[in-house]
């Protein structure tokens, strides 16, 4: 991996860590945790309903 790739990857990790730290501090912590819990619940209900299931009978092969 080149030096510019390493720098870009490092900046991505650092910016993600800073965003997470900002979202989880102060009065934003409650709003953030409520938002994550709501999205996780909707994702779990979508998986239970089978919205993401793939039917092999409908698959087209080349």
N, C-alpha and C positions, 0 to 999 in steps of 0.2 A: 504494500500500500504506500502510495506517495505521501510526502509531507503535507501537501494541501488536503488530501483525503483524511489524514489523521487529525488535522486541525479542524476540519469541518465536522468530523465525528465528535471530537471533544467539545466543540461549541454546541452541538446538538444536545449532548448529555448535560452540559452545564446549564443551558437554558431550560431544559426540562426540569432539572433539580431546582432551579430558582423559581420556576412557575409553581411547582408543587409546594415549595416552602411558603410562597406568598399566599397560595390558596388555602393552606392549612394553618394559617396564623390569624389571630385576632377574631373579629366577628365573622369573617368569611368561612371559618372552619365549620360552623353549623350548616351554612348554606351549601358548602361543597359536599359535606358528607350526606346531606339530604338528597342532593342532586345525584350523587353516585349510587346511593341506595335505590333511588327511584329508577334509574336506568338499569341497574342490575336486576331489579324485580321485573321490569318489562322484558328484558332479555331472557330471563328464566321462563317467563310465561310464554314467550314466543317459541322457545325450544320445546316446552311441554305441549303446545298446540300443534307442533309439527310444521310450522311455517318454513323451516329451513331444511326439511327432509327432502332428499332427492329420490325420485322414483326411477329405478333402473329400467323399467319397461319403457319409459319415455326417452331414454338416452339414444342418441343417434351415433352410430359408429361409422367411421370412414374406412 
